[in-house]
């Protein structure tokens, strides 16, 4: 009789070939690329519009000298920060009754003003809703103070010349390294989580068709159930790795092409994860594999208890919510090297891959990853073993129509015993 791993390899090869060499696999590969392409296209088109819509516009109802002083102050301050750090100032000629004019401007849907600034620099008046007391009022106060300060210095002939800033160029600062590495850590977590959620969830419905066609009974009679579960898990992992190779290659080629064109305008940070890019990428692949195997084994075991697609649809939402909770647990410990929450994320097998890839981006220690990978592998074996035993006890040995979600089947089986 063949060994468990040989049987698992036979089943994995059978499922892998049947899936990869099918017509639907082409759609499976192209769907994410098309989705990402449309997201980038529409995101680029709407980004400028969203930024413009999010920036408030203030009507300046004042004399020309006041309007010019505020515009000059805004230009000076925006040059040192960003254009979106201050509201857009639009000059409006004052009417005889400024208070009535301000109400009319605020009601003008075409102008879309968030507030109206009137009066002078010494006695400014801001007219608008209570929300204007937040961002708009604080930024306008900065503009008014700067304009008044500049006018006072010019009146006293004491305007200082711009100071020449002397630069001493050094390597990366610790604060910048920490910030960028936190971004790398969370990016690795999001990548593993997103791909696993898209692909591992498919394992919920893997055994439903074979249970309906009685194929699973033939496989269970020929090889151990552990080999069946492990083989199907390895087949789906292989399919996902083929997809990742294509998607990753496409992204790398596209990024290289655009970087060569825009290398004079785009500057990437010269920062690597604490453990180094080569080892971090290897760990990213390993932790994706263990994360996929852990969740895939769990989903395969849960889906094996379902009798039909309707039950699969019922449990899909709770499974997705549990994935989100695990992701939030791992996401919350980025930047934490100790504490009860961090240790929980490292020890819980389903959050351990996500937490450890973040740890690799922020710490150069290698030995914790060896322990983590061994710990996760043990749990993969345990989950496969429990899922196989539960499937044998509740499905293969139950009466017809019985399932994990049906207590009638259990009662009939007990009565027959």
C-alpha positions as CSV (number, residue, x, y, z in Angstrom):
1,X,0.0,0.0,0.0
2,X,1.3,3.4,-0.9
3,X,2.3,5.8,1.9
4,X,0.3,8.8,3.0
5,X,2.5,11.3,1.2
6,X,2.5,9.3,-2.0
7,X,-1.3,9.1,-2.0
8,X,-1.5,12.8,-1.2
9,X,0.8,13.6,-4.1
10,X,-1.3,11.5,-6.5
11,X,-4.5,13.3,-5.4
12,X,-2.8,16.7,-5.5
13,X,-1.4,16.1,-9.0
14,X,-4.9,14.9,-10.2
15,X,-6.7,18.0,-8.9
16,X,-3.9,20.4,-10.0
17,X,-3.8,19.1,-13.6
18,X,-7.7,19.1,-13.8
19,X,-7.8,22.7,-12.7
20,X,-4.8,24.3,-14.4
21,X,-5.5,22.7,-17.8
22,X,-9.1,23.8,-17.9
23,X,-10.6,26.8,-19.7
24,X,-11.9,28.4,-16.6
25,X,-8.4,28.7,-15.2
26,X,-7.6,31.3,-17.8
27,X,-10.4,33.4,-16.5
28,X,-9.2,32.7,-12.9
29,X,-5.8,34.2,-13.9
30,X,-7.1,37.1,-15.9
31,X,-9.8,38.3,-13.4
32,X,-7.5,39.9,-10.8
33,X,-5.4,41.6,-13.5
34,X,-8.5,43.0,-15.1
35,X,-9.8,44.1,-11.7
36,X,-6.5,45.8,-10.8
37,X,-6.3,47.5,-14.2
38,X,-9.8,49.0,-13.9
39,X,-9.1,50.0,-10.3
40,X,-5.9,51.9,-11.3
41,X,-7.6,53.5,-14.3
42,X,-10.7,54.7,-12.5
43,X,-8.6,55.6,-9.4
44,X,-6.3,57.8,-11.5
45,X,-9.2,59.5,-13.2
46,X,-11.1,60.3,-10.0
47,X,-8.2,61.1,-7.7
48,X,-7.8,64.7,-8.8
49,X,-11.5,65.3,-8.7
50,X,-11.8,63.8,-5.2
51,X,-8.9,66.0,-4.0
52,X,-10.5,69.1,-5.4
53,X,-13.9,68.2,-4.0
54,X,-12.4,67.6,-0.5
55,X,-10.6,71.0,-0.4
56,X,-12.9,73.7,0.9
57,X,-13.3,77.0,-0.9
58,X,-13.6,80.3,1.0
59,X,-15.0,83.5,-0.5
60,X,-13.0,86.5,0.5
61,X,-15.2,89.6,0.6
62,X,-12.7,92.3,1.3
63,X,-10.8,95.2,-0.2
64,X,-8.1,94.5,-2.7
65,X,-5.2,95.1,-0.2
66,X,-6.6,92.6,2.2
67,X,-7.3,90.0,-0.5
68,X,-3.8,90.4,-1.9
69,X,-2.2,90.1,1.6
70,X,-4.2,86.9,2.3
71,X,-3.3,85.4,-1.1
72,X,0.4,86.2,-0.6
73,X,0.3,84.6,2.9
74,X,-1.3,81.5,1.5
75,X,1.3,81.2,-1.2
76,X,4.1,81.4,1.3
77,X,2.7,78.9,3.7
78,X,1.5,76.5,1.0
79,X,5.0,76.5,-0.5
80,X,6.4,75.1,2.8
81,X,3.6,72.5,3.2
82,X,1.3,71.6,0.4
83,X,-1.4,73.1,-1.8
84,X,-4.1,71.1,0.0
85,X,-3.1,72.3,3.5
86,X,-5.1,75.5,3.1
87,X,-8.5,76.3,1.7
88,X,-8.9,77.8,-1.7
89,X,-9.4,81.6,-1.5
90,X,-11.7,83.1,-4.1
91,X,-12.0,86.9,-4.2
92,X,-15.5,88.4,-4.4
93,X,-16.2,92.1,-4.7
94,X,-18.0,93.4,-1.6
95,X,-21.6,94.5,-1.8
96,X,-23.3,97.2,0.2
97,X,-24.6,94.8,2.7
98,X,-21.8,92.3,3.3
99,X,-23.8,90.2,5.8
100,X,-26.6,89.6,3.3
101,X,-24.0,88.9,0.6
102,X,-22.3,86.3,2.8
103,X,-25.6,84.4,3.2
104,X,-26.2,84.5,-0.5
105,X,-22.7,83.2,-1.3
106,X,-23.2,80.3,1.2
107,X,-26.5,79.4,-0.5
108,X,-24.9,79.5,-4.0
109,X,-24.6,75.9,-5.2
110,X,-22.5,76.8,-8.2
111,X,-19.9,78.6,-6.0
112,X,-19.9,75.8,-3.4
113,X,-18.4,78.0,-0.7
114,X,-17.7,76.5,2.7
115,X,-17.4,79.8,4.5
116,X,-17.1,83.6,3.8
117,X,-14.3,85.8,5.1
118,X,-15.0,89.5,5.3
119,X,-13.7,92.5,7.2
120,X,-10.1,93.5,7.5
121,X,-6.9,91.9,8.8
122,X,-7.4,93.6,12.1
123,X,-11.1,92.7,12.4
124,X,-11.8,89.6,10.3
125,X,-15.2,88.1,10.2
126,X,-15.8,84.4,9.3
127,X,-19.4,83.5,8.3
128,X,-20.3,79.8,7.9
129,X,-21.7,76.7,9.6
130,X,-20.2,75.3,12.8
131,X,-18.0,72.9,10.8
132,X,-16.1,75.9,9.6
133,X,-14.6,76.3,13.1
134,X,-12.5,73.3,12.5
135,X,-10.1,73.0,9.5
136,X,-11.2,76.2,7.8
137,X,-11.1,78.5,10.8
138,X,-7.7,77.3,12.0
139,X,-6.1,77.6,8.6
140,X,-7.5,81.0,8.0
141,X,-6.2,82.2,11.3
142,X,-2.7,81.1,10.2
143,X,-3.1,83.1,7.0
144,X,-4.4,86.2,8.8
145,X,-1.6,86.1,11.4
146,X,1.1,85.6,8.8
147,X,-0.3,88.5,6.7
148,X,-0.5,90.8,9.7
149,X,3.0,89.9,10.8
150,X,4.4,90.5,7.3
151,X,2.6,93.9,7.1
152,X,3.9,95.0,10.5
153,X,7.5,94.0,9.6
154,X,7.3,95.8,6.3
155,X,6.0,98.9,8.0
156,X,8.9,98.8,10.4
157,X,11.3,98.1,7.5
158,X,12.4,95.0,9.4
159,X,11.5,92.2,7.0
160,X,14.4,89.6,7.4
161,X,15.8,88.1,4.2
162,X,15.2,84.3,3.7
163,X,17.7,82.2,5.6
164,X,19.9,79.9,3.5
165,X,19.3,76.4,4.8
166,X,22.5,74.4,5.0
167,X,22.0,70.7,4.4
168,X,24.1,67.9,5.9
169,X,23.1,64.7,4.1
170,X,23.2,61.5,6.2
171,X,21.9,58.0,6.0
172,X,18.4,57.0,7.0
173,X,17.3,58.3,10.4
174,X,15.8,55.9,13.0
175,X,12.4,57.6,12.9
176,X,12.2,57.3,9.1
177,X,13.3,53.7,9.2
178,X,10.6,52.8,11.8
179,X,7.9,54.5,9.9
180,X,8.8,52.9,6.5
181,X,9.3,49.5,8.0
182,X,5.9,49.7,9.7
183,X,4.5,50.4,6.2
184,X,6.4,47.4,4.8
185,X,5.1,45.2,7.6
186,X,1.5,46.1,7.1
187,X,1.9,45.8,3.3
188,X,3.1,42.2,3.7
189,X,0.2,41.5,6.0
190,X,-2.3,42.9,3.6
191,X,-0.8,41.0,0.7
192,X,-0.9,37.6,2.5
193,X,-4.4,38.2,3.9
194,X,-5.9,39.4,0.6
195,X,-4.6,36.6,-1.5
196,X,-5.4,34.0,1.1
197,X,-9.0,35.3,1.5
198,X,-9.5,35.2,-2.2
199,X,-8.1,31.7,-2.8
200,X,-8.4,29.7,0.4
201,X,-12.1,30.4,0.8
202,X,-12.7,28.3,-2.4
203,X,-11.8,25.2,-0.4
204,X,-15.1,25.4,1.4
205,X,-16.9,24.0,-1.6
206,X,-14.1,21.5,-2.8
207,X,-15.6,18.4,-1.4
208,X,-19.3,19.1,-2.0
209,X,-19.4,18.0,-5.6
210,X,-17.3,14.9,-4.9
211,X,-19.6,14.0,-2.0
212,X,-22.6,14.3,-4.3
213,X,-21.0,12.1,-7.0
214,X,-19.8,9.6,-4.5
215,X,-16.2,10.1,-5.6
216,X,-15.1,10.8,-2.1
217,X,-16.2,7.3,-1.0
218,X,-14.0,5.7,-3.6
219,X,-11.0,7.9,-2.6
220,X,-11.6,7.1,1.1
221,X,-11.7,3.4,0.3
222,X,-8.4,3.6,-1.6
223,X,-6.3,5.9,0.4
224,X,-6.3,7.4,4.0
225,X,-8.6,10.4,4.4
226,X,-5.6,12.4,5.7
227,X,-4.0,11.9,2.3
228,X,-7.2,13.1,0.6
229,X,-7.4,16.3,2.6
230,X,-3.6,16.9,2.3
231,X,-3.7,16.3,-1.5
232,X,-6.5,18.6,-2.2
233,X,-4.9,21.3,0.0
234,X,-1.6,20.9,-1.8
235,X,-3.3,21.1,-5.2
236,X,-5.0,24.3,-4.3
237,X,-1.8,25.7,-2.9
238,X,-0.1,24.8,-6.2
239,X,-2.8,26.5,-8.2
240,X,-2.5,29.6,-6.1
241,X,1.3,29.7,-6.5
242,X,0.9,29.5,-10.3
243,X,-1.5,32.4,-10.2
244,X,0.9,34.4,-7.9
245,X,3.8,33.7,-10.2
246,X,1.8,35.2,-13.2
247,X,0.4,38.1,-11.2
248,X,3.7,38.9,-9.5
249,X,5.6,38.7,-12.8
250,X,3.1,41.0,-14.5
251,X,3.4,43.5,-11.7
252,X,7.2,43.4,-11.7
253,X,7.4,43.9,-15.4
254,X,4.9,46.7,-15.4
255,X,6.6,48.4,-12.4
256,X,10.0,48.1,-14.0
257,X,8.7,49.6,-17.3
258,X,7.1,52.6,-15.6
259,X,10.0,53.2,-13.2
260,X,12.4,53.4,-16.2
261,X,10.1,56.0,-17.8
262,X,9.5,58.1,-14.6
263,X,12.8,57.5,-12.8
264,X,13.6,61.2,-13.0
265,X,10.3,62.0,-11.1
266,X,9.9,59.0,-8.9
267,X,12.2,58.4,-5.9
268,X,11.8,55.1,-4.0
269,X,13.0,55.0,-0.4
270,X,16.3,53.2,0.0
271,X,15.1,51.3,3.0
272,X,15.0,47.5,3.5
273,X,13.2,45.4,6.1
274,X,15.2,44.8,9.2
275,X,15.9,41.3,8.2
276,X,16.8,42.3,4.6
277,X,14.9,42.1,1.3
278,X,16.0,38.6,0.2
279,X,15.2,36.8,3.5
280,X,12.0,38.9,3.9
281,X,10.7,37.8,0.5
282,X,11.5,34.2,1.2
283,X,9.7,34.5,4.6
284,X,6.8,36.2,2.7
285,X,6.4,33.2,0.5
286,X,6.8,30.7,3.4
287,X,4.3,32.6,5.6
288,X,1.8,32.8,2.8
289,X,2.2,29.0,2.4
290,X,1.6,28.3,6.0
291,X,-1.2,30.8,6.3
292,X,-2.9,29.2,3.2
293,X,-2.3,25.7,4.6
294,X,-3.7,26.7,8.0
295,X,-6.8,28.4,6.8
296,X,-7.2,26.1,3.9
297,X,-7.2,23.0,6.1
298,X,-9.7,24.6,8.4
299,X,-12.0,25.6,5.5
300,X,-11.6,22.2,3.9
301,X,-12.7,20.6,7.2
302,X,-15.6,22.9,7.7
303,X,-16.8,22.6,4.1
304,X,-16.5,18.9,4.2
305,X,-19.3,18.8,6.7
306,X,-21.7,20.6,4.4
307,X,-24.2,18.6,2.4
308,X,-24.9,21.1,-0.4
309,X,-24.0,24.6,-1.7
310,X,-26.7,26.3,0.3
311,X,-24.9,25.3,3.6
312,X,-21.6,26.5,2.1
313,X,-23.2,29.9,1.3
314,X,-24.6,30.0,4.9
315,X,-21.1,29.6,6.5
316,X,-19.2,31.7,4.0
317,X,-20.0,35.0,5.8
318,X,-19.0,33.8,9.3
319,X,-15.8,32.4,7.9
320,X,-15.0,35.7,6.2
321,X,-15.7,37.6,9.4
322,X,-13.3,35.3,11.3
323,X,-10.6,36.0,8.8
324,X,-11.1,39.7,9.3
325,X,-10.8,39.3,13.1
326,X,-7.6,37.4,12.7
327,X,-6.3,40.1,10.3
328,X,-7.2,42.9,12.7
329,X,-5.4,41.1,15.6
330,X,-2.2,40.8,13.6
331,X,-2.6,44.3,12.2
332,X,-2.9,45.8,15.6
333,X,0.5,44.4,16.9
334,X,2.6,46.1,14.2
335,X,5.2,48.1,16.0
336,X,4.8,46.1,19.2
337,X,7.5,43.7,20.2
338,X,6.1,42.6,23.6
339,X,2.9,42.6,25.6
340,X,0.0,40.3,25.9
341,X,-1.7,41.3,22.7
342,X,1.5,40.8,20.7
343,X,2.2,37.4,22.2
344,X,-1.4,36.4,21.5
345,X,-0.9,37.3,17.8
346,X,2.4,35.4,17.6
347,X,1.0,32.2,19.4
348,X,-2.5,31.9,17.8
349,X,-1.7,29.8,14.7
350,X,-4.2,31.6,12.4
351,X,-2.7,35.0,13.1
352,X,0.9,33.9,13.6
353,X,1.9,34.1,9.9
354,X,0.6,37.7,9.6
355,X,2.2,38.7,12.8
356,X,5.5,37.1,12.1
357,X,5.9,38.7,8.6
358,X,5.4,42.1,10.3
359,X,8.0,41.0,12.9
360,X,10.5,40.2,10.1
361,X,10.1,43.8,8.7
362,X,10.9,45.3,12.1
363,X,13.5,43.0,13.7
364,X,16.6,41.3,12.3
365,X,16.2,38.2,14.5
366,X,15.9,35.0,12.5
367,X,15.5,32.2,15.1
368,X,11.9,33.2,16.0
369,X,10.8,32.6,12.4
370,X,12.2,29.0,12.6
371,X,10.1,28.4,15.7
372,X,7.0,30.0,14.2
373,X,7.2,28.0,11.0
374,X,7.6,24.8,12.9
375,X,4.7,25.8,15.2
376,X,2.4,26.6,12.2
377,X,3.4,23.3,10.5
378,X,2.4,21.3,13.6
379,X,-1.0,23.0,13.6
380,X,-1.5,22.2,9.9
381,X,-1.0,18.5,10.6
382,X,-3.4,18.7,13.6
383,X,-6.1,20.5,11.7
384,X,-5.9,18.0,8.8
385,X,-6.0,15.1,11.2
386,X,-9.0,16.5,13.1
387,X,-10.8,17.4,9.9
388,X,-10.3,13.9,8.4
389,X,-11.4,12.2,11.7
390,X,-14.5,14.4,11.9
391,X,-15.4,13.8,8.3
392,X,-15.1,10.1,8.8
393,X,-17.2,10.2,12.0
394,X,-20.0,12.5,10.8
395,X,-20.3,12.0,7.1
396,X,-18.9,8.6,5.9
397,X,-20.4,6.7,8.9
398,X,-23.7,8.5,9.1
399,X,-27.0,7.6,7.5
400,X,-27.9,9.0,4.1
401,X,-28.5,12.7,4.1
402,X,-26.8,13.3,7.4
403,X,-24.3,16.1,7.8
404,X,-22.6,18.1,10.5
405,X,-25.4,20.6,10.4
406,X,-28.2,18.1,10.6
407,X,-29.0,16.3,13.9
408,X,-31.5,14.0,12.3
409,X,-28.8,12.0,10.6
410,X,-27.0,11.5,13.9
411,X,-30.2,10.3,15.6
412,X,-30.9,7.8,12.9
413,X,-27.3,6.6,13.0
414,X,-27.6,6.1,16.8
415,X,-30.9,4.4,16.5
416,X,-29.5,2.0,13.9
417,X,-26.5,1.2,16.1
